Amino acid sequence: MTRDVPIRSDGSYVLYWMQQAQRSHDNPALDVAIHHANTLGLPVLVTFGLDETYPGANARHMAYLLDGLADVAEGLKAQGIAFAPRFGSPPDVALTMARHAAVLVCDRGYLRHQRAWRRTVAQAASCRVEEVEGEVVVPVETASVKREWAARTIRPKLWREVERFLSLPETNPVHHPNVDLDPADGLPPVLVHDKRATLARLEIDRSVQPVALFPGGERTARASYQAFLANRFGAYVAHRNQPQTDDVSHLSKALHFGHVSVVRAVLDARAAAPNDEALDAFLEELIVRRELAINFTWFSEHDYDRYETLPDWARTTLDEHRHDAREFVYDAEQLANAETHDPYWNAAMREMVVTGYMHNYMRMYWGKKILEWSATPEEGFATTVRLNDRYFLDGRDPNSYTGVAWCYGLHDRAWTERAVFGKIRYMNAAGLKRKADPDAYVVKVARLEAEENRASTP
Ligand SMILES: Cc1cc2nc3c(=O)[nH]c(=O)nc-3n(C[C@H](O)[C@H](O)[C@H](O)COP(=O)(O)OP(=O)(O)OC[C@H]3O[C@@H](n4cnc5c(N)ncnc54)[C@H](O)[C@@H]3O)c2cc1C
């Protein structure tokens, strides 16, 4: 999304409207802003619009985001760059700040509202607008020009391009540092170093509390990822379907908020890989699955979070089985309260409510069971999206909508027909027990709950 007009000669600064890539390092949009500023002999100003009406935002998401903004403020200051985060709708903040900008640079988001914001800014800005894509390895429209069928169809397309995009240039120092630059915009500032006060002034849902076990920000994200690479990467292949263990990267929440660069994550994984098998398995998730999800939301902009987005075969088979007898039916409240007959599912729901995270294998089981226990597939789909976005720190992400839709057949094939599911892939507790150790998982969740309670008690 660009506004292709000449750079304004009377601008006072180069503006980077940061919204998706909430980091001060390994950030291609920031690099482009610095490059322009150095060429024009101007300072860089970075802004961010903190929107309390952001779809689904609650105290948990906002606390994590504010941790990130505090790191951004520190990181930019060290580079001589002013940071002016403001309360307000992101496009309004961007347009206000753009009034005195020579050029506005922004990053890219892959969801409906993120794209709408950027379109608004590109149409209304009083200066040139350049969008820089930095949250994928292969730019979404370079990887493919259409909604892909499955991992098998996008995988070769991605791998053909990956090497071309796997580099991060050194960030140039700014030639005209000015951390005190005052844009005189009149918008209410976000005091990023006073998280408590900032959270208190937001009119948001406080029933979902921040997670003490997982603070946000680029520094924490880097340290946590390095710990995974150094200590647990070697067990990734054996344990990626073993939810009772914790040998996964926990990168998803940091990627969702842009606290880490995916290109940096891939380069670091390559450098640290204990063997090719671990690297291949990890990059299959980090590049192929993640960028398949981004392909899905990008090319299904209007319905990626709706039941109607499912492939025809999936909706047909679910329709044929909509009147099948269901052994258990739970409503959204019973599900959110983890009040089902299934101790493994309840533990997964507790992990999600208390920690904002869940191991991938349990996410699959969790989603499949909501389909099985809902009165209709449409209701199951909608409930899953709602719970996912409400509790997960990494919710409201392309991976969220793709993960939910996968439970209903997206990117998958038809399996043996059975009640309720039709030809949709099925999972059950017996399978969990055969392949993993769900009883140990229940114990792990109880331990995590106790740790979170301890960590969050003042
Ligand atoms: C029902 C359901 C809901 C889901 N909801 C979300 C969500 O809200 N947000 C989210 O980020 N992911 C979601 N996923 C995908 C996946 O479960 C998580 O990305 C993963 O468990 C995050 O943990 P990790 O970072 O430790 O993963 P790791 O195993 O360490 O993987 C590294 C990275 O690869 C990517 N990745 C891993 N698995 C997948 C996958 N199946 N699809 C796409 N990318 C993947 C993620 O970016 C992840 O951070 C969902 C999956 C299902 C089945």
The ligand as a MOL file (V3000), in Angstrom:
LIG
                    3D

  0  0  0     0  0            999 V3000
M  V30 BEGIN CTAB
M  V30 COUNTS 53 58 0 0 0
M  V30 BEGIN ATOM
M  V30 1 C -7.0300 -24.6520 16.9270 0
M  V30 2 C -5.6970 -23.9540 16.7300 0
M  V30 3 C -5.5550 -22.6390 17.1090 0
M  V30 4 C -4.3380 -21.9720 16.9450 0
M  V30 5 N -4.2510 -20.6720 17.3120 0
M  V30 6 C -3.0980 -19.9920 17.1140 0
M  V30 7 C -2.9960 -18.6120 17.4610 0
M  V30 8 O -3.9560 -18.0010 17.9320 0
M  V30 9 N -1.8110 -17.9830 17.2380 0
M  V30 10 C -0.7210 -18.6340 16.7380 0
M  V30 11 O 0.3240 -18.0150 16.5540 0
M  V30 12 N -0.8030 -19.9420 16.3960 0
M  V30 13 C -1.9430 -20.6360 16.5630 0
M  V30 14 N -2.0060 -21.9700 16.2230 0
M  V30 15 C -0.8390 -22.5890 15.5630 0
M  V30 16 C 0.1840 -23.2430 16.5360 0
M  V30 17 O -0.4900 -24.0820 17.4190 0
M  V30 18 C 1.0120 -22.2120 17.3090 0
M  V30 19 O 1.5830 -21.2860 16.4140 0
M  V30 20 C 2.1610 -22.8570 18.1080 0
M  V30 21 O 1.6530 -23.8530 18.9470 0
M  V30 22 C 2.8540 -21.7720 18.8920 0
M  V30 23 O 3.7930 -22.3140 19.7720 0
M  V30 24 P 5.3510 -22.1350 19.5590 0
M  V30 25 O 5.6660 -20.7580 19.1370 0
M  V30 26 O 6.0140 -22.6590 20.7860 0
M  V30 27 O 5.5480 -23.1120 18.3090 0
M  V30 28 P 6.8200 -23.8420 17.6880 0
M  V30 29 O 6.4560 -25.2750 17.5210 0
M  V30 30 O 8.0500 -23.5350 18.4110 0
M  V30 31 O 6.8640 -23.2640 16.2090 0
M  V30 32 C 7.6130 -22.1220 15.8320 0
M  V30 33 C 6.7140 -21.1570 15.0970 0
M  V30 34 O 6.1770 -21.7690 13.9300 0
M  V30 35 C 4.8490 -21.3040 13.7020 0
M  V30 36 N 3.8960 -22.4170 13.8160 0
M  V30 37 C 3.9930 -23.5140 14.6070 0
M  V30 38 N 2.9330 -24.3170 14.4190 0
M  V30 39 C 2.1450 -23.7060 13.5030 0
M  V30 40 C 0.9090 -24.0290 12.8830 0
M  V30 41 N 0.2690 -25.1520 13.1370 0
M  V30 42 N 0.3790 -23.1430 12.0020 0
M  V30 43 C 1.0240 -21.9970 11.7090 0
M  V30 44 N 2.2160 -21.6490 12.2350 0
M  V30 45 C 2.7520 -22.4860 13.1220 0
M  V30 46 C 4.5350 -20.3020 14.8120 0
M  V30 47 O 4.8180 -19.0060 14.3330 0
M  V30 48 C 5.4960 -20.7210 15.8980 0
M  V30 49 O 5.8020 -19.6760 16.7640 0
M  V30 50 C -3.2290 -22.6600 16.3750 0
M  V30 51 C -3.3750 -23.9940 16.0020 0
M  V30 52 C -4.5900 -24.6420 16.1650 0
M  V30 53 C -4.7240 -26.0700 15.7560 0
M  V30 END ATOM
M  V30 BEGIN BOND
M  V30 1 1 1 2
M  V30 2 1 2 3
M  V30 3 2 2 52
M  V30 4 2 3 4
M  V30 5 1 4 5
M  V30 6 1 4 50
M  V30 7 2 5 6
M  V30 8 1 6 7
M  V30 9 1 6 13
M  V30 10 2 7 8
M  V30 11 1 7 9
M  V30 12 1 9 10
M  V30 13 2 10 11
M  V30 14 1 10 12
M  V30 15 2 12 13
M  V30 16 1 13 14
M  V30 17 1 14 15
M  V30 18 1 14 50
M  V30 19 1 15 16
M  V30 20 1 16 17
M  V30 21 1 16 18
M  V30 22 1 18 19
M  V30 23 1 18 20
M  V30 24 1 20 21
M  V30 25 1 20 22
M  V30 26 1 22 23
M  V30 27 1 23 24
M  V30 28 2 24 25
M  V30 29 1 24 26
M  V30 30 1 24 27
M  V30 31 1 27 28
M  V30 32 2 28 29
M  V30 33 1 28 30
M  V30 34 1 28 31
M  V30 35 1 31 32
M  V30 36 1 32 33
M  V30 37 1 33 34
M  V30 38 1 33 48
M  V30 39 1 34 35
M  V30 40 1 35 36
M  V30 41 1 35 46
M  V30 42 1 36 37
M  V30 43 1 36 45
M  V30 44 2 37 38
M  V30 45 1 38 39
M  V30 46 1 39 40
M  V30 47 2 39 45
M  V30 48 1 40 41
M  V30 49 2 40 42
M  V30 50 1 42 43
M  V30 51 2 43 44
M  V30 52 1 44 45
M  V30 53 1 46 47
M  V30 54 1 46 48
M  V30 55 1 48 49
M  V30 56 2 50 51
M  V30 57 1 51 52
M  V30 58 1 52 53
M  V30 END BOND
M  V30 END CTAB
M  END
